[in-house]
Amino acid sequence: MRIHSEQTISKLKLLRKQGYSIQALMREFSLPKTTIWHHIHAIKLSPKHINKLRLAGGESSRLRKNQALERAEEESLKIIAGGDKYLISLLAMLYWAEGNNKSAFSFVNTDAKMIKLFIFILKKCFKIKKEQLLITVRYFTGMNRAKCLHHWSMVTKVSKKEINMYYNDGGKKGRREFGLCRVGVRKSGYLFKLVRATIKNIVEEVVPVAQMEERRSPNA
């Protein structure tokens, strides 16, 4: 991490104590979120300033949404800075590749090991309980419904009666024996924002490092 002057760091902390949001501090100092968070994460805002930030998003749904997004970014930085960064990065990349990135939280795959890993990280790092999981299995023409249901119940550790089965009756045969498994979470609006923010923050942390390495390379 680039070293900044004590004067810059002191001003950064002072403005945070005065209730500045991370986005506002980024604009003020032209610094990335990870650097801002490194210096201000231990600062506890007063109830007055917390309410001020909340009220700033109370005028319209758009502002409230922006407030929730900012809160998700701050929480995501805290999670990334913890001891499970490796697992968090795995989930972020899995979700980036195979998850729903448009409107709602859901992850779909046919690989049992990938589904197991995804659920494990959700539980360990995002404190999602088994009761919150929404499992939907999509099976195709020629597949045995009972066999598919049993398979994904064993994989997800969710009881068969809690799994939704969806039959694709278009005559299309699936390529995998047990069909597709979709992992969702009940009331996952904020989780969706949190995972999306985590993906963004990890990429923003990695890409500048990669660009710096390219500049250092004699063949660049």
MIZADO-804121 format. One record per residue (C-alpha): x, y, z; residue in three letters. Coordinates in steps of 0.02 Angstrom, whole numbers, plus 50000, padded with zeros to 5 digits. Example, Ala and Ser with C-alpha at 12.3 -4.5 7.8 and 13.67 -1.06 7.14 Angstrom:
BEGIN
506154977550390ALA506844994750357SER
end
This chain:
BEGIN
500005000050000MET500635017449956ARG501215027650106ILE500305044050135HIS500845058850241SER500315059950423GLU499405076150380GLN498355067350247THR497945052850364ILE497505064650506SER496335074750395LYS495565058650328LEU495175052550505LYS494525069550558LEU493285070550414LEU492705052850449ARG492375057550631LYS491355072150564GLN490235059950472GLY490975059350297TYR490505043750200SER491805032950114ILE491215039249944GLN491425057250001ALA493165053550066LEU493635045349902MET493115061249809ARG494015072349933GLU495685063149932PHE495635053849764SER496055037649853LEU495365019949825PRO494105012549946LYS495334999850014THR496555013550065THR495175024050144ILE494525008950240TRP496265004350302HIS496405020850392HIS494635023850454ILE493875006650490HIS494205007950678ALA493305024750693ILE491595023550774LYS490355036450711LEU489265045250838SER487385041850834PRO487165059650770LYS488265056550618HIS487525039350586ILE485785047150582ASN486435060950469LYS487035048150342LEU485385038850354ARG484355054650332LEU485395059450181ALA484635044450093GLY482865047250156GLY482255059550025GLU481975047049885SER482075028649845SER483585032149735ARG484545040049877LEU484025026049996ARG484665013549871LYS486315022849857ASN486445022850046GLN486185004050053ALA487495001649917LEU488735012150014GLU488385002650174ARG488664986350078ALA490324992850012GLU490904997450187GLU490394980550258GLU491204971650112SER492854980450147LEU492734974750329LYS492424956750274ILE493854957050149ILE495034963850284ALA494604949050396GLY495444932150405GLY494374923850271ASP494934934250123LYS495404918650024TYR493664911050044LEU492824927850012ILE493804929749851SER493304912149796LEU491464915749823LEU491594932549736ALA492384924949581MET491154910349580LEU489694922149591TYR490424933849461TRP490544919249340ALA488964909349379GLU487824920149485GLY486384931749443ASN487174948949423ASN485614958549371LYS484244958849501SER484224945049633ALA485434934049727PHE485564916549653SER486944904649601PHE486674890449477VAL487784875749435ASN487784857149396THR489384853249492ASP489044846249666ALA490744851349734LYS490504869249674MET488784870249755ILE489484863149918LYS490914875749918LEU489754890249881PHE488564885750024ILE490014882750144PHE490704900350113ILE488974908150126LEU488774900350298LYS490524903650362LYS490864921150296CYS489124928650272PHE488284919950420LYS486894912650313ILE485934898750404LYS485324882950321LYS483524888350353GLU483814903750244GLN484334893750091LEU483144892249944LEU483594877149837ILE482794874449667THR483214859649556VAL482864860149371ARG482814842849294TYR482534837949114PHE481734825049001THR482394807649037GLY482984811649214MET482344802949369ASN481504815849481ARG481744806149642ALA483574802949602LYS483884821449566CYS482994826749724LEU483974814549833HIS485624819849755HIS485414838449785TRP484684835749958SER486284826450005MET487374839849926VAL486524855050004THR486004846850169LYS484264853950141VAL482814842050170SER481904835450017LYS480264843450067LYS481114860550067GLU481814858849890ILE480824865749744ASN480814854349591MET480584862049420TYR480304850649269TYR480864856549099ASN479564848348987ASP480154855548823GLY480884839048769GLY482664845148792LYS483824832648875LYS485034838949006GLY486884835248989ARG487134831249174ARG486364816749269GLU485584826949409PHE485074843049321GLY485394860849380LEU485414866849560CYS485024884949601ARG485524891849771VAL484544906849832GLY484334915150001VAL482744921450083ARG482634940550094LYS484294942250004SER484154960049937GLY485554966550047TYR486604950750025LEU486504953549836PHE487204971149858LYS488534964849979LEU489184951349862VAL489164963249714ARG490144976049817ALA491384962549868THR491694957949686ILE491964976249643LYS493134979449790ASN494204964049757ILE494374968449572VAL494834986449614GLU496164980149734GLU496914967449613VAL496874977149449VAL497994991849505PRO499264979149570VAL499254970149403ALA499444986649310GLN500914991349421MET501754974749384GLU501514977749197GLU502374994649210ARG503834986749303ARG504044973049173SER505444976649047PRO504374969148909ASN502864980148945ALA
end
